[in-house]
Amino acid sequence: MSYAKIAKGVQSEFIAAAWLSKKNYTVYWRTQDNDVIDLVAVHRVTGKVKKIDVKTASIRKTWKPGTLISRKESDYQKQLGVKILYVFKNGECKWKK
């Protein structure tokens, strides 16, 4: 994997963490490379825990131009209850539906 791709992914994780923090979550970072969970967020009031795989949003240029390229959770991520959080170029974050 290229340095540029890794840097973009790390940047998306920081943006996601800031977004979650603004939504009243405490954010915990992964401690291993290639883990199935990028962030764990715990809501400061409700205690609700979210296990998150952060994805940099990719937009199609050819087939169905302008649409989001959907990413899929692995079977193991599904078993663990991991949710995908997309981070867009403009800093916007959206949960995968």
C-alpha positions in Angstrom: 0.0 0.0 0.0 1.4 3.4 -0.9 2.3 6.1 1.6 -0.3 8.4 0.1 -3.1 5.9 0.6 -2.1 5.2 4.2 -1.9 9.0 4.9 -5.3 9.5 3.4 -6.7 6.7 5.6 -5.1 8.1 8.8 -6.4 11.6 7.9 -9.9 10.2 7.6 -9.6 8.5 11.0 -8.7 11.8 12.6 -11.6 13.6 10.9 -14.0 10.8 12.0 -12.7 11.0 15.6 -13.2 14.8 15.7 -16.7 14.3 14.2 -17.6 11.7 16.9 -16.1 13.9 19.6 -18.4 16.7 18.6 -21.3 14.3 18.9 -20.4 13.7 22.6 -18.4 10.5 22.1 -15.1 9.5 23.8 -12.9 8.0 21.1 -10.4 5.1 21.5 -7.9 4.3 18.8 -6.7 1.0 17.6 -3.3 -0.2 18.8 -2.5 -2.7 16.0 -2.1 -2.4 12.2 -4.6 -4.1 10.0 -7.2 -4.5 12.8 -10.9 -4.9 11.9 -11.8 -2.0 14.1 -10.3 1.5 13.6 -12.1 3.3 16.4 -14.2 2.5 19.4 -16.5 5.4 20.5 -18.4 5.5 23.8 -21.2 8.0 24.2 -20.5 10.2 27.3 -24.1 10.3 28.4 -25.7 7.0 27.3 -22.6 4.8 27.4 -23.6 3.3 24.0 -20.5 1.8 22.4 -19.8 1.9 18.6 -17.1 -0.2 16.9 -16.1 1.6 13.8 -14.3 0.9 10.5 -13.5 4.3 9.0 -13.5 4.4 5.2 -12.5 7.3 3.0 -15.5 7.9 0.7 -14.8 7.1 -3.0 -17.1 8.5 -5.6 -17.5 6.8 -9.0 -16.2 8.6 -12.1 -17.6 6.3 -14.8 -20.4 3.8 -14.2 -23.2 5.8 -12.3 -20.9 8.9 -12.0 -21.2 10.8 -8.8 -22.4 7.8 -6.7 -20.7 6.5 -3.6 -18.7 3.3 -4.0 -20.2 1.2 -1.2 -17.8 -0.8 1.1 -18.8 -4.0 2.8 -18.1 -5.3 6.3 -16.3 -8.6 6.5 -18.1 -11.5 8.0 -16.0 -11.1 11.1 -16.8 -7.4 11.3 -20.5 -8.3 11.1 -20.1 -10.8 13.9 -18.4 -8.1 16.1 -21.0 -5.5 15.2 -18.6 -3.1 13.5 -20.2 -0.3 11.5 -18.7 1.6 8.6 -18.3 5.4 8.8 -17.6 7.1 5.5 -15.5 10.3 5.5 -15.9 12.6 2.5 -13.4 15.1 1.0 -15.3 18.0 2.5 -14.9 16.5 6.1 -18.5 15.3 6.2 -19.1 11.9 7.9 -22.0 9.5 7.2 -22.8 6.0 8.5 -23.3 3.3 6.0 -27.0 2.5 5.7 
